[in-house]
Amino acid sequence: SAVISQKPSRDICQRGTSLTIQCQVDSQVTMMFWYRQQPGQSLTLIATANQGSEATYESGFVIDKFPISRPNLTFSTLTVSNMSPEDSSIYLCSVEGGAGRDTQYFGPGTRLTVL
Amino acid sequence: QKEVEQDPGPLSVPEGAIVSLNCTYSNSAFQYFMWYRQYSRKGPELLMYTYSSGNKEDGRFTAQVDKSSKYISLFIRDSQPSDSATYLCAMRESGYALNFGKGTSLLVTP
């Protein structure tokens, strides 16, 4: 499986500011994904990021709030913009994997607290 | 009704017990089924992956999928304190979006 790292591992931010989360993979992958894990809730897909194309957002998530970059096959960033306390969550990136690229492997997550 | 239902627990068992974790789902189009283990303050770790119905065994872990009942299970034999974690079921259709349960918290006591 791929080795995935995320930066920062945690942060505490003020309301109205923005935070950019980085995701680095140790091998080239076509598909990268960003998820949110809110307390007591299921992991929820925010968007799919393919290299060389615009990210595809799931219902309820918009580019202005969660802009994503995918400059190459091993790296992606997610920005949480104009944050409010409701954005306090764990943000996880994942990559396609498995023999048939049928499953996903996750990074360690970024724990965000918005005051 | 959420697409994937999972009892949050907590589930507490003595060391050596057989653990049964379950999820039900409502979307008959789900084809790919996964179990992840998540330790506190860590990312989800893929444990088992199954396509369509049937059983799959890997060491102490067995995954079962019953598509006719829309029910999946993960069995852990000879449970160990190191198995204490949150177990997440996940499933998807032919696309890439994974649909997760909320996770079941498991505690294995020595």
gemmi code that builds the backbone of each chain (N, CA, C; Angstrom):
import gemmi

chains = {
    "A": [
        ("SER", (0.834, -1.197, 0.000), (0.000, 0.000, 0.000), (0.868, 1.246, 0.000)),
        ("ALA", (0.298, 2.344, -0.469), (1.034, 3.598, -0.541), (1.252, 4.175, 0.849)),
        ("VAL", (2.358, 4.910, 0.989), (2.624, 5.638, 2.228), (2.197, 7.077, 2.012)),
        ("ILE", (1.314, 7.540, 2.876), (0.708, 8.856, 2.708), (1.020, 9.706, 3.934)),
        ("SER", (1.456, 10.929, 3.707), (1.700, 11.846, 4.815), (0.863, 13.098, 4.621)),
        ("GLN", (0.519, 13.723, 5.734), (-0.254, 14.960, 5.710), (0.391, 16.000, 6.619)),
        ("LYS", (0.303, 17.246, 6.178), (0.778, 18.352, 6.987), (-0.249, 19.461, 6.977)),
        ("PRO", (-0.528, 20.132, 8.072), (-0.046, 19.796, 9.409), (-0.822, 18.606, 9.979)),
        ("SER", (-0.337, 18.032, 11.057), (-1.076, 16.951, 11.694), (-2.249, 17.495, 12.507)),
        ("ARG", (-2.087, 18.704, 13.006), (-3.158, 19.364, 13.739), (-2.928, 20.870, 13.706)),
        ("ASP", (-3.999, 21.613, 13.887), (-3.880, 23.056, 13.964), (-5.088, 23.633, 14.686)),
        ("ILE", (-4.870, 24.771, 15.302), (-5.947, 25.532, 15.936), (-5.980, 26.886, 15.232)),
        ("CYS", (-7.114, 27.223, 14.663), (-7.224, 28.421, 13.840), (-8.341, 29.334, 14.340)),
        ("GLN", (-8.247, 30.583, 13.959), (-9.256, 31.560, 14.313), (-10.341, 31.613, 13.242)),
        ("ARG", (-11.520, 31.903, 13.677), (-12.661, 32.084, 12.771), (-12.311, 33.081, 11.674)),
        ("GLY", (-12.707, 32.796, 10.443), (-12.506, 33.709, 9.321), (-11.200, 33.527, 8.574)),
        ("THR", (-10.305, 32.733, 9.116), (-9.029, 32.497, 8.448), (-9.126, 31.260, 7.556)),
        ("SER", (-8.040, 30.958, 6.847), (-7.989, 29.791, 5.954), (-6.795, 28.924, 6.321)),
        ("LEU", (-6.916, 27.639, 6.063), (-5.836, 26.699, 6.321), (-5.671, 25.800, 5.110)),
        ("THR", (-4.421, 25.614, 4.694), (-4.133, 24.694, 3.591), (-3.488, 23.432, 4.136)),
        ("ILE", (-4.068, 22.301, 3.787), (-3.591, 20.995, 4.223), (-2.903, 20.320, 3.040)),
        ("GLN", (-1.735, 19.761, 3.306), (-0.965, 19.113, 2.248), (-1.041, 17.594, 2.387)),
        ("CYS", (-1.059, 16.910, 1.254), (-1.063, 15.452, 1.215), (0.000, 14.993, 0.229)),
        ("GLN", (0.927, 14.165, 0.720), (2.036, 13.670, -0.095), (1.994, 12.140, -0.119)),
        ("VAL", (2.150, 11.569, -1.314), (2.143, 10.117, -1.472), (3.507, 9.675, -1.983)),
        ("ASP", (3.931, 8.461, -1.606), (5.264, 8.012, -1.978), (5.301, 7.330, -3.351)),
        ("SER", (4.189, 7.305, -4.052), (4.148, 6.742, -5.395), (3.126, 7.513, -6.226)),
        ("GLN", (3.224, 7.392, -7.516), (2.311, 8.139, -8.381), (0.934, 7.482, -8.398)),
        ("VAL", (-0.091, 8.269, -8.208), (-1.468, 7.776, -8.219), (-2.319, 8.713, -9.059)),
        ("THR", (-3.289, 8.145, -9.745), (-4.173, 8.971, -10.567), (-5.213, 9.675, -9.702)),
        ("MET", (-5.842, 8.912, -8.814), (-6.967, 9.439, -8.042), (-6.536, 9.736, -6.606)),
        ("MET", (-6.827, 10.941, -6.156), (-6.685, 11.309, -4.750), (-8.017, 11.862, -4.272)),
        ("PHE", (-8.291, 11.658, -2.994), (-9.586, 12.025, -2.436), (-9.388, 12.780, -1.130)),
        ("TRP", (-10.328, 13.657, -0.840), (-10.344, 14.367, 0.436), (-11.649, 14.066, 1.161)),
        ("TYR", (-11.506, 13.659, 2.442), (-12.649, 13.321, 3.268), (-12.665, 14.214, 4.513)),
        ("ARG", (-13.839, 14.303, 5.115), (-13.989, 14.976, 6.391), (-14.584, 13.993, 7.390)),
        ("GLN", (-14.053, 13.995, 8.603), (-14.566, 13.127, 9.671), (-14.928, 14.017, 10.846)),
        ("GLN", (-16.204, 14.350, 10.941), (-16.679, 15.174, 12.039), (-16.975, 14.302, 13.249)),
        ("PRO", (-16.877, 14.858, 14.447), (-17.105, 14.064, 15.659), (-18.444, 13.341, 15.626)),
        ("GLY", (-18.408, 12.027, 15.848), (-19.637, 11.245, 15.896), (-20.292, 11.006, 14.549)),
        ("GLN", (-19.619, 11.401, 13.494), (-20.205, 11.248, 12.154), (-19.361, 10.325, 11.284)),
        ("SER", (-19.959, 9.881, 10.189), (-19.231, 9.050, 9.223), (-18.222, 9.890, 8.459)),
        ("LEU", (-17.189, 9.227, 7.965), (-16.314, 9.895, 7.007), (-17.149, 10.276, 5.788)),
        ("THR", (-16.954, 11.495, 5.325), (-17.725, 11.993, 4.193), (-16.773, 12.509, 3.128)),
        ("LEU", (-16.983, 12.082, 1.890), (-16.141, 12.527, 0.790), (-16.435, 13.977, 0.459)),
        ("ILE", (-15.372, 14.792, 0.418), (-15.510, 16.192, 0.021), (-15.372, 16.307, -1.489)),
        ("ALA", (-14.277, 15.750, -2.028), (-14.014, 15.897, -3.451), (-12.982, 14.876, -3.912)),
        ("THR", (-12.978, 14.666, -5.217), (-12.001, 13.811, -5.882), (-11.074, 14.701, -6.697)),
        ("ALA", (-9.773, 14.466, -6.558), (-8.785, 15.310, -7.234), (-7.968, 14.470, -8.209)),
        ("ASN", (-8.117, 14.775, -9.489), (-7.312, 14.133, -10.523), (-6.272, 15.115, -11.022)),
        ("GLN", (-5.089, 14.627, -11.295), (-4.035, 15.494, -11.803), (-4.394, 15.993, -13.193)),
        ("GLY", (-4.279, 17.299, -13.374), (-4.523, 17.881, -14.680), (-5.956, 18.246, -14.966)),
        ("SER", (-6.829, 18.093, -13.981), (-8.226, 18.485, -14.200), (-8.788, 19.098, -12.926)),
        ("GLU", (-9.921, 19.737, -13.064), (-10.577, 20.336, -11.906), (-11.080, 19.252, -10.959)),
        ("ALA", (-11.053, 19.542, -9.683), (-11.574, 18.594, -8.704), (-13.084, 18.449, -8.856)),
        ("THR", (-13.575, 17.276, -8.527), (-15.014, 17.003, -8.565), (-15.545, 16.986, -7.147)),
        ("TYR", (-16.507, 17.864, -6.853), (-17.015, 18.026, -5.494), (-18.312, 17.246, -5.302)),
        ("GLU", (-18.459, 16.711, -4.091), (-19.685, 16.011, -3.733), (-20.754, 17.019, -3.317)),
        ("SER", (-21.983, 16.535, -3.296), (-23.104, 17.391, -2.915), (-22.860, 17.959, -1.523)),
        ("GLY", (-23.054, 19.267, -1.402), (-22.887, 19.929, -0.118), (-21.523, 20.564, 0.064)),
        ("PHE", (-20.614, 20.349, -0.866), (-19.267, 20.923, -0.800), (-19.013, 21.740, -2.060)),
        ("VAL", (-18.432, 22.932, -1.887), (-18.214, 23.827, -3.021), (-16.772, 24.267, -3.077)),
        ("ILE", (-16.356, 24.608, -4.294), (-14.957, 24.951, -4.538), (-14.534, 26.207, -3.788)),
        ("ASP", (-15.433, 27.173, -3.626), (-15.074, 28.410, -2.946), (-14.716, 28.161, -1.486)),
        ("LYS", (-15.328, 27.163, -0.883), (-15.076, 26.837, 0.519), (-13.890, 25.879, 0.662)),
        ("PHE", (-13.762, 24.936, -0.267), (-12.728, 23.903, -0.196), (-11.942, 23.826, -1.497)),
        ("PRO", (-11.191, 24.855, -1.850), (-10.394, 24.762, -3.080), (-9.321, 23.691, -2.956)),
        ("ILE", (-9.108, 22.985, -4.041), (-8.178, 21.862, -4.076), (-7.203, 22.074, -5.218)),
        ("SER", (-5.939, 21.738, -4.967), (-4.944, 21.721, -6.038), (-4.394, 20.311, -6.195)),
        ("ARG", (-3.997, 19.980, -7.433), (-3.403, 18.662, -7.707), (-2.336, 18.880, -8.775)),
        ("PRO", (-1.188, 19.414, -8.356), (-0.183, 19.814, -9.348), (0.566, 18.650, -9.989)),
        ("ASN", (0.617, 17.495, -9.320), (1.312, 16.338, -9.894), (0.713, 15.053, -9.338)),
        ("LEU", (1.304, 13.925, -9.701), (0.709, 12.632, -9.360), (1.013, 12.165, -7.942)),
        ("THR", (1.754, 12.943, -7.158), (2.085, 12.529, -5.794), (1.661, 13.542, -4.735)),
        ("PHE", (0.980, 14.603, -5.106), (0.741, 15.703, -4.166), (-0.603, 16.356, -4.423)),
        ("SER", (-1.246, 16.777, -3.312), (-2.494, 17.529, -3.413), (-2.625, 18.408, -2.175)),
        ("THR", (-3.352, 19.501, -2.321), (-3.681, 20.333, -1.168), (-5.175, 20.582, -1.113)),
        ("LEU", (-5.667, 20.714, 0.105), (-7.053, 21.113, 0.379), (-6.991, 22.361, 1.240)),
        ("THR", (-7.675, 23.401, 0.847), (-7.772, 24.612, 1.649), (-9.164, 24.699, 2.252)),
        ("VAL", (-9.227, 24.956, 3.535), (-10.499, 25.221, 4.200), (-10.567, 26.739, 4.372)),
        ("SER", (-11.490, 27.375, 3.669), (-11.520, 28.829, 3.578), (-12.536, 29.441, 4.527)),
        ("ASN", (-12.235, 30.672, 4.963), (-13.178, 31.437, 5.780), (-13.797, 30.544, 6.860)),
        ("MET", (-12.938, 29.999, 7.701), (-13.364, 28.947, 8.627), (-14.309, 29.441, 9.723)),
        ("SER", (-15.181, 28.542, 10.119), (-16.066, 28.752, 11.265), (-15.905, 27.549, 12.192)),
        ("PRO", (-16.394, 27.640, 13.418), (-16.265, 26.498, 14.338), (-16.865, 25.201, 13.775)),
        ("GLU", (-17.846, 25.311, 12.898), (-18.449, 24.121, 12.292), (-17.474, 23.366, 11.384)),
        ("ASP", (-16.376, 24.001, 11.016), (-15.358, 23.336, 10.188), (-14.388, 22.519, 11.034)),
        ("SER", (-14.525, 22.582, 12.346), (-13.663, 21.770, 13.218), (-13.920, 20.298, 12.921)),
        ("SER", (-12.868, 19.608, 12.535), (-13.052, 18.248, 12.046), (-11.674, 17.638, 11.811)),
        ("ILE", (-11.666, 16.367, 11.444), (-10.457, 15.731, 10.939), (-10.588, 15.661, 9.420)),
        ("TYR", (-9.553, 16.116, 8.739), (-9.550, 16.078, 7.276), (-8.531, 15.028, 6.840)),
        ("LEU", (-8.980, 14.139, 5.974), (-8.158, 13.006, 5.555), (-8.029, 12.975, 4.045)),
        ("CYS", (-6.829, 12.703, 3.577), (-6.686, 12.419, 2.157), (-6.538, 10.916, 1.972)),
        ("SER", (-6.955, 10.455, 0.836), (-6.803, 9.039, 0.506), (-6.419, 8.914, -0.956)),
        ("VAL", (-5.901, 7.729, -1.307), (-5.514, 7.454, -2.689), (-6.090, 6.115, -3.106)),
        ("GLU", (-6.302, 5.974, -4.385), (-6.754, 4.681, -4.903), (-5.642, 3.668, -4.675)),
        ("GLY", (-6.055, 2.403, -4.507), (-5.056, 1.371, -4.299), (-5.629, -0.006, -4.510)),
        ("GLY", (-4.828, -1.016, -4.195), (-5.239, -2.394, -4.408), (-4.896, -2.841, -5.813)),
        ("ALA", (-4.962, -4.147, -6.026), (-4.562, -4.717, -7.312), (-5.375, -4.134, -8.458)),
        ("GLY", (-6.651, -3.962, -8.245), (-7.509, -3.413, -9.282), (-7.853, -1.958, -9.059)),
        ("ARG", (-7.079, -1.316, -8.196), (-7.353, 0.079, -7.816), (-8.801, 0.218, -7.358)),
        ("ASP", (-9.288, -0.812, -6.653), (-10.683, -0.841, -6.242), (-10.919, -0.309, -4.842)),
        ("THR", (-9.850, -0.075, -4.091), (-10.053, 0.396, -2.741), (-9.241, 1.659, -2.516)),
        ("GLN", (-9.218, 2.144, -1.281), (-8.533, 3.396, -0.961), (-7.714, 3.238, 0.306)),
        ("TYR", (-6.574, 3.928, 0.316), (-5.713, 3.979, 1.483), (-5.688, 5.412, 1.993)),
        ("PHE", (-5.673, 5.545, 3.306), (-5.827, 6.852, 3.929), (-4.544, 7.356, 4.570)),
        ("GLY", (-4.419, 8.670, 4.579), (-3.370, 9.309, 5.325), (-3.730, 9.397, 6.803)),
        ("PRO", (-2.824, 9.970, 7.612), (-3.042, 10.019, 9.066), (-4.058, 11.062, 9.505)),
        ("GLY", (-4.387, 11.992, 8.615), (-5.394, 12.995, 8.969), (-4.803, 14.281, 9.519)),
        ("THR", (-5.571, 15.344, 9.395), (-5.250, 16.651, 9.973), (-6.399, 17.035, 10.890)),
        ("ARG", (-6.078, 17.205, 12.147), (-7.104, 17.555, 13.146), (-7.181, 19.069, 13.254)),
        ("LEU", (-8.305, 19.629, 12.847), (-8.497, 21.077, 12.800), (-9.502, 21.510, 13.855)),
        ("THR", (-9.109, 22.499, 14.635), (-10.012, 23.135, 15.598), (-10.123, 24.605, 15.246)),
        ("VAL", (-11.345, 25.081, 15.090), (-11.591, 26.487, 14.761), (-12.249, 27.159, 15.960)),
        ("LEU", (-11.624, 28.224, 16.441), (-12.146, 28.919, 17.620), (-13.015, 30.110, 17.239)),
    ],
    "B": [
        ("GLN", (-33.256, 7.715, 6.252), (-32.439, 6.543, 6.553), (-31.071, 6.702, 5.878)),
        ("LYS", (-30.004, 6.560, 6.668), (-28.671, 6.636, 6.115), (-28.414, 5.386, 5.278)),
        ("GLU", (-27.528, 5.540, 4.299), (-27.245, 4.414, 3.407), (-26.539, 3.282, 4.118)),
        ("VAL", (-25.691, 3.599, 5.099), (-24.927, 2.582, 5.814), (-25.147, 2.773, 7.310)),
        ("GLU", (-25.614, 1.724, 7.966), (-25.875, 1.767, 9.396), (-24.885, 0.862, 10.129)),
        ("GLN", (-24.358, 1.376, 11.226), (-23.380, 0.614, 12.003), (-23.557, 0.983, 13.463)),
        ("ASP", (-23.677, -0.001, 14.312), (-23.850, 0.228, 15.741), (-22.559, 0.813, 16.305)),
        ("PRO", (-22.609, 1.978, 16.949), (-21.378, 2.622, 17.422), (-20.734, 1.952, 18.633)),
        ("GLY", (-21.508, 1.035, 19.308), (-20.965, 0.428, 20.510), (-20.991, 1.413, 21.673)),
        ("PRO", (-20.045, 1.329, 22.617), (-18.844, 0.524, 22.550), (-19.103, -0.959, 22.816)),
        ("LEU", (-18.247, -1.774, 22.254), (-18.294, -3.203, 22.424), (-17.065, -3.613, 23.230)),
        ("SER", (-17.291, -4.261, 24.364), (-16.195, -4.673, 25.227), (-16.185, -6.195, 25.338)),
        ("VAL", (-15.031, -6.806, 25.052), (-14.917, -8.261, 25.091), (-13.625, -8.634, 25.813)),
        ("PRO", (-13.575, -9.838, 26.391), (-12.319, -10.285, 27.011), (-11.347, -10.792, 25.954)),
        ("GLU", (-10.096, -10.704, 26.248), (-9.059, -11.202, 25.355), (-9.329, -12.658, 24.996)),
        ("GLY", (-9.149, -12.998, 23.714), (-9.375, -14.349, 23.246), (-10.769, -14.588, 22.694)),
        ("ALA", (-11.687, -13.679, 22.919), (-13.061, -13.841, 22.448), (-13.134, -13.675, 20.926)),
        ("ILE", (-14.217, -14.184, 20.363), (-14.525, -13.931, 18.955), (-15.417, -12.692, 18.893)),
        ("VAL", (-15.009, -11.748, 18.057), (-15.740, -10.498, 17.926), (-16.502, -10.508, 16.610)),
        ("SER", (-17.732, -10.043, 16.647), (-18.550, -9.910, 15.452), (-18.968, -8.456, 15.289)),
        ("LEU", (-18.597, -7.866, 14.184), (-18.948, -6.474, 13.873), (-19.799, -6.483, 12.605)),
        ("ASN", (-20.813, -5.625, 12.563), (-21.775, -5.705, 11.466), (-22.171, -4.337, 10.930)),
        ("CYS", (-22.586, -4.341, 9.690), (-23.170, -3.163, 9.050), (-24.323, -3.600, 8.171)),
        ("THR", (-25.329, -2.759, 8.110), (-26.406, -2.965, 7.149), (-26.426, -1.775, 6.195)),
        ("TYR", (-26.976, -1.993, 5.026), (-27.018, -0.915, 4.053), (-28.304, -0.993, 3.252)),
        ("SER", (-28.625, 0.098, 2.588), (-29.904, 0.163, 1.876), (-29.730, 0.200, 0.355)),
        ("ASN", (-28.538, 0.533, -0.123), (-28.313, 0.696, -1.554), (-27.890, -0.621, -2.190)),
        ("SER", (-28.769, -1.220, -2.974), (-28.473, -2.514, -3.579), (-27.401, -2.427, -4.667)),
        ("ALA", (-27.022, -1.214, -5.044), (-25.995, -1.051, -6.081), (-24.573, -1.139, -5.520)),
        ("PHE", (-24.435, -1.171, -4.204), (-23.092, -1.315, -3.634), (-22.493, -2.649, -4.072)),
        ("GLN", (-21.233, -2.609, -4.537), (-20.575, -3.815, -5.032), (-19.268, -4.106, -4.296)),
        ("TYR", (-18.643, -3.070, -3.755), (-17.330, -3.213, -3.137), (-17.472, -2.902, -1.652)),
        ("PHE", (-16.923, -3.784, -0.829), (-17.122, -3.686, 0.616), (-15.776, -3.763, 1.324)),
        ("MET", (-15.579, -2.855, 2.258), (-14.306, -2.762, 2.961), (-14.510, -2.616, 4.455)),
        ("TRP", (-13.527, -3.061, 5.196), (-13.433, -2.803, 6.620), (-12.130, -2.085, 6.905)),
        ("TYR", (-12.245, -1.006, 7.669), (-11.075, -0.247, 8.089), (-10.984, -0.292, 9.610)),
        ("ARG", (-9.754, -0.235, 10.112), (-9.507, -0.121, 11.543), (-8.888, 1.257, 11.769)),
        ("GLN", (-9.385, 1.954, 12.778), (-8.864, 3.286, 13.077), (-8.513, 3.378, 14.548)),
        ("TYR", (-7.233, 3.519, 14.830), (-6.792, 3.762, 16.181), (-6.974, 5.245, 16.490)),
        ("SER", (-7.031, 5.541, 17.777), (-7.260, 6.921, 18.199), (-6.200, 7.847, 17.609)),
        ("ARG", (-6.656, 8.935, 17.008), (-5.790, 9.968, 16.450), (-4.921, 9.456, 15.291)),
        ("LYS", (-5.418, 8.422, 14.602), (-4.743, 7.902, 13.420), (-5.719, 7.851, 12.254)),
        ("GLY", (-5.199, 7.679, 11.043), (-6.057, 7.504, 9.881), (-6.576, 6.091, 9.776)),
        ("PRO", (-7.659, 5.866, 9.033), (-8.191, 4.516, 8.844), (-7.191, 3.632, 8.093)),
        ("GLU", (-7.084, 2.392, 8.562), (-6.174, 1.405, 7.972), (-7.021, 0.299, 7.340)),
        ("LEU", (-6.800, 0.021, 6.073), (-7.587, -0.998, 5.386), (-7.275, -2.380, 5.950)),
        ("LEU", (-8.345, -3.089, 6.380), (-8.194, -4.443, 6.910), (-8.602, -5.490, 5.882)),
        ("MET", (-9.798, -5.322, 5.339), (-10.353, -6.342, 4.460), (-11.088, -5.659, 3.317)),
        ("TYR", (-11.050, -6.314, 2.172), (-11.724, -5.800, 0.989), (-12.396, -6.979, 0.279)),
        ("THR", (-13.680, -6.825, -0.029), (-14.435, -7.885, -0.678), (-15.238, -7.305, -1.827)),
        ("TYR", (-15.231, -8.025, -2.913), (-16.066, -7.637, -4.046), (-17.271, -8.561, -4.094)),
        ("SER", (-18.461, -7.980, -4.124), (-19.732, -8.702, -4.202), (-19.921, -9.599, -2.987)),
        ("SER", (-20.696, -10.653, -3.115), (-21.015, -11.499, -1.969), (-19.936, -12.538, -1.717)),
        ("GLY", (-19.957, -13.085, -0.491), (-19.042, -14.163, -0.174), (-18.229, -13.878, 1.056)),
        ("ASN", (-17.297, -14.791, 1.324), (-16.424, -14.692, 2.484), (-14.983, -14.484, 2.055)),
        ("LYS", (-14.238, -13.845, 2.942), (-12.805, -13.673, 2.720), (-12.111, -13.749, 4.053)),
        ("GLU", (-11.039, -14.517, 4.108), (-10.325, -14.715, 5.360), (-8.895, -14.233, 5.216)),
        ("ASP", (-8.399, -13.576, 6.275), (-7.008, -13.118, 6.314), (-6.542, -13.194, 7.757)),
        ("GLY", (-5.824, -14.270, 8.064), (-5.351, -14.440, 9.431), (-6.511, -14.594, 10.396)),
        ("ARG", (-6.543, -13.740, 11.408), (-7.623, -13.804, 12.402), (-8.900, -13.115, 11.954)),
        ("PHE", (-8.890, -12.512, 10.796), (-10.024, -11.726, 10.325), (-10.774, -12.451, 9.203)),
        ("THR", (-12.113, -12.407, 9.297), (-12.967, -12.944, 8.244), (-14.038, -11.908, 7.925)),
        ("ALA", (-14.163, -11.588, 6.642), (-15.205, -10.666, 6.194), (-16.261, -11.462, 5.447)),
        ("GLN", (-17.519, -11.138, 5.723), (-18.640, -11.772, 5.042), (-19.540, -10.710, 4.443)),
        ("VAL", (-20.016, -10.989, 3.247), (-20.955, -10.092, 2.586), (-22.164, -10.906, 2.154)),
        ("ASP", (-23.346, -10.461, 2.563), (-24.604, -11.073, 2.149), (-25.421, -9.994, 1.440)),
        ("LYS", (-25.303, -9.953, 0.139), (-25.983, -8.891, -0.617), (-27.494, -9.068, -0.602)),
        ("SER", (-27.965, -10.293, -0.484), (-29.420, -10.505, -0.474), (-30.047, -9.887, 0.768)),
        ("SER", (-29.314, -9.875, 1.873), (-29.799, -9.277, 3.116), (-29.259, -7.875, 3.329)),
        ("LYS", (-28.379, -7.415, 2.442), (-27.720, -6.104, 2.577), (-27.057, -6.009, 3.953)),
        ("TYR", (-26.168, -6.972, 4.193), (-25.581, -7.124, 5.527), (-24.148, -7.579, 5.360)),
        ("ILE", (-23.224, -6.898, 6.039), (-21.839, -7.340, 6.011), (-21.319, -7.491, 7.429)),
        ("SER", (-20.357, -8.386, 7.585), (-19.816, -8.679, 8.910), (-18.303, -8.784, 8.859)),
        ("LEU", (-17.691, -8.490, 9.984), (-16.270, -8.722, 10.189), (-16.131, -9.517, 11.481)),
        ("PHE", (-15.461, -10.672, 11.396), (-15.208, -11.491, 12.567), (-13.724, -11.424, 12.906)),
        ("ILE", (-13.453, -11.278, 14.185), (-12.083, -11.291, 14.674), (-11.957, -12.456, 15.648)),
        ("ARG", (-11.092, -13.397, 15.310), (-10.870, -14.549, 16.197), (-9.716, -14.257, 17.149)),
        ("ASP", (-9.754, -14.911, 18.303), (-8.666, -14.761, 19.278), (-8.300, -13.285, 19.467)),
        ("SER", (-9.289, -12.498, 19.818), (-9.079, -11.053, 19.912), (-7.987, -10.717, 20.926)),
        ("GLN", (-7.251, -9.656, 20.615), (-6.124, -9.194, 21.414), (-6.366, -7.746, 21.860)),
        ("PRO", (-5.752, -7.343, 22.966), (-5.884, -5.938, 23.381), (-5.470, -4.964, 22.275)),
        ("SER", (-4.534, -5.378, 21.414), (-4.104, -4.507, 20.322), (-5.182, -4.341, 19.246)),
        ("ASP", (-6.235, -5.143, 19.317), (-7.360, -4.982, 18.394), (-8.311, -3.867, 18.835)),
        ("SER", (-8.080, -3.321, 20.014), (-8.937, -2.236, 20.510), (-8.798, -1.015, 19.609)),
        ("ALA", (-9.881, -0.640, 18.981), (-9.878, 0.436, 17.983), (-11.321, 0.663, 17.551)),
        ("THR", (-11.493, 1.602, 16.651), (-12.793, 1.789, 16.001), (-12.754, 1.119, 14.638)),
        ("TYR", (-13.778, 0.329, 14.343), (-13.850, -0.392, 13.075), (-14.923, 0.248, 12.195)),
        ("LEU", (-14.515, 0.611, 11.002), (-15.384, 1.302, 10.065), (-15.696, 0.390, 8.887)),
        ("CYS", (-16.968, 0.248, 8.566), (-17.310, -0.419, 7.319), (-17.459, 0.649, 6.243)),
        ("ALA", (-17.143, 0.273, 5.018), (-17.260, 1.200, 3.897), (-17.664, 0.414, 2.663)),
        ("MET", (-18.386, 1.058, 1.797), (-18.836, 0.382, 0.591), (-19.069, 1.385, -0.514)),
        ("ARG", (-19.069, 0.882, -1.747), (-19.268, 1.798, -2.855), (-19.904, 1.090, -4.042)),
        ("GLU", (-20.436, 1.905, -4.939), (-20.942, 1.391, -6.201), (-19.767, 1.281, -7.173)),
        ("SER", (-20.004, 1.470, -8.430), (-18.927, 1.369, -9.414), (-18.052, 2.609, -9.422)),
        ("GLY", (-18.540, 3.714, -8.888), (-17.725, 4.918, -8.802), (-16.735, 4.841, -7.660)),
        ("TYR", (-16.103, 5.982, -7.315), (-15.040, 5.963, -6.315), (-15.480, 6.366, -4.921)),
        ("ALA", (-16.608, 7.023, -4.792), (-16.995, 7.547, -3.487), (-17.300, 6.424, -2.510)),
        ("LEU", (-16.583, 6.393, -1.400), (-16.843, 5.411, -0.353), (-17.926, 5.936, 0.576)),
        ("ASN", (-18.853, 5.053, 0.950), (-19.894, 5.374, 1.920), (-19.570, 4.628, 3.210)),
        ("PHE", (-19.354, 5.382, 4.266), (-18.899, 4.802, 5.518), (-20.033, 4.685, 6.531)),
        ("GLY", (-19.921, 3.672, 7.410), (-20.689, 3.659, 8.634), (-20.001, 4.579, 9.634)),
        ("LYS", (-20.662, 4.805, 10.765), (-20.097, 5.707, 11.766), (-18.971, 5.053, 12.565)),
        ("GLY", (-18.846, 3.741, 12.461), (-17.793, 3.044, 13.177), (-18.282, 2.432, 14.477)),
        ("THR", (-17.688, 1.279, 14.825), (-17.962, 0.601, 16.093), (-16.695, 0.624, 16.923)),
        ("SER", (-16.817, 1.127, 18.152), (-15.674, 1.172, 19.059), (-15.547, -0.166, 19.779)),
        ("LEU", (-14.387, -0.787, 19.659), (-14.122, -2.097, 20.264), (-13.046, -1.968, 21.328)),
        ("LEU", (-13.315, -2.566, 22.476), (-12.324, -2.636, 23.553), (-12.118, -4.100, 23.918)),
        ("VAL", (-10.882, -4.571, 23.817), (-10.538, -5.929, 24.200), (-9.743, -5.856, 25.501)),
        ("THR", (-10.295, -6.431, 26.552), (-9.678, -6.309, 27.873), (-8.829, -7.534, 28.189)),
        ("PRO", (-7.641, -7.315, 28.775), (-6.746, -8.447, 29.095), (-7.350, -9.347, 30.170)),
    ],
}
model = gemmi.Model(1)
for chain_id, residues in chains.items():
    chain = gemmi.Chain(chain_id)
    for i, (resn, *xyz) in enumerate(residues, 1):
        res = gemmi.Residue()
        res.name, res.seqid = resn, gemmi.SeqId(i, " ")
        for name, pos in zip(("N", "CA", "C"), xyz):
            atom = gemmi.Atom()
            atom.name, atom.element = name, gemmi.Element(name[0])
            atom.pos, atom.b_iso = gemmi.Position(*pos), 0.0
            res.add_atom(atom)
        chain.add_residue(res)
    model.add_chain(chain)
structure = gemmi.Structure()
structure.add_model(model)
structure.setup_entities()
